[in-house]
Amino acid sequence: MAQHPTSLKIPMDLKERIDRLAREGDETPHALMVRALETAVTSMERRAAFLRDAEEAHQGMLETGIGYAHEDVAKWLRAKAAGKNPPRPKPIKWRE
């Protein structure tokens, strides 16, 4: 993978923390920072995708008038969290 040099100005206390963690993890400060940036960027991308998916679902629900009852979804989630394999909630018309 091609690399592109860049520079960051970071507060001294953050630099010291990075250096300490890099030493403790037996890696270079550079490797730690690249890994941390990759993790943060991936997290931001996943959140943005989640929000896009939620907006698409919301628009679909507004257009069709079909959705899921809160109680049914909550019951399904509780069962999933308990390690069970419940059937998915049934969609309902919430608007005529």
DANORNOR-V401921 format. One record per residue. N is the residue number from 1. D_FIRST is the distance of its C-alpha to the first C-alpha in whole Angstrom. Layout:
BEGIN
n=N d_first=D_FIRST
n=N d_first=D_FIRST
END
This chain:
BEGIN
n=1 d_first=0
n=2 d_first=4
n=3 d_first=6
n=4 d_first=10
n=5 d_first=13
n=6 d_first=16
n=7 d_first=19
n=8 d_first=21
n=9 d_first=25
n=10 d_first=26
n=11 d_first=29
n=12 d_first=30
n=13 d_first=31
n=14 d_first=28
n=15 d_first=26
n=16 d_first=29
n=17 d_first=28
n=18 d_first=24
n=19 d_first=25
n=20 d_first=28
n=21 d_first=25
n=22 d_first=23
n=23 d_first=25
n=24 d_first=27
n=25 d_first=24
n=26 d_first=23
n=27 d_first=20
n=28 d_first=19
n=29 d_first=19
n=30 d_first=16
n=31 d_first=15
n=32 d_first=17
n=33 d_first=17
n=34 d_first=13
n=35 d_first=15
n=36 d_first=18
n=37 d_first=16
n=38 d_first=14
n=39 d_first=17
n=40 d_first=19
n=41 d_first=17
n=42 d_first=17
n=43 d_first=21
n=44 d_first=22
n=45 d_first=20
n=46 d_first=22
n=47 d_first=25
n=48 d_first=25
n=49 d_first=25
n=50 d_first=28
n=51 d_first=30
n=52 d_first=29
n=53 d_first=30
n=54 d_first=33
n=55 d_first=34
n=56 d_first=34
n=57 d_first=36
n=58 d_first=39
n=59 d_first=39
n=60 d_first=40
n=61 d_first=42
n=62 d_first=44
n=63 d_first=44
n=64 d_first=45
n=65 d_first=48
n=66 d_first=46
n=67 d_first=45
n=68 d_first=45
n=69 d_first=48
n=70 d_first=46
n=71 d_first=49
n=72 d_first=47
n=73 d_first=44
n=74 d_first=45
n=75 d_first=47
n=76 d_first=44
n=77 d_first=41
n=78 d_first=44
n=79 d_first=44
n=80 d_first=40
n=81 d_first=40
n=82 d_first=43
n=83 d_first=41
n=84 d_first=43
n=85 d_first=42
n=86 d_first=44
n=87 d_first=44
n=88 d_first=43
n=89 d_first=45
n=90 d_first=47
n=91 d_first=46
n=92 d_first=49
n=93 d_first=50
n=94 d_first=51
n=95 d_first=52
n=96 d_first=54
END
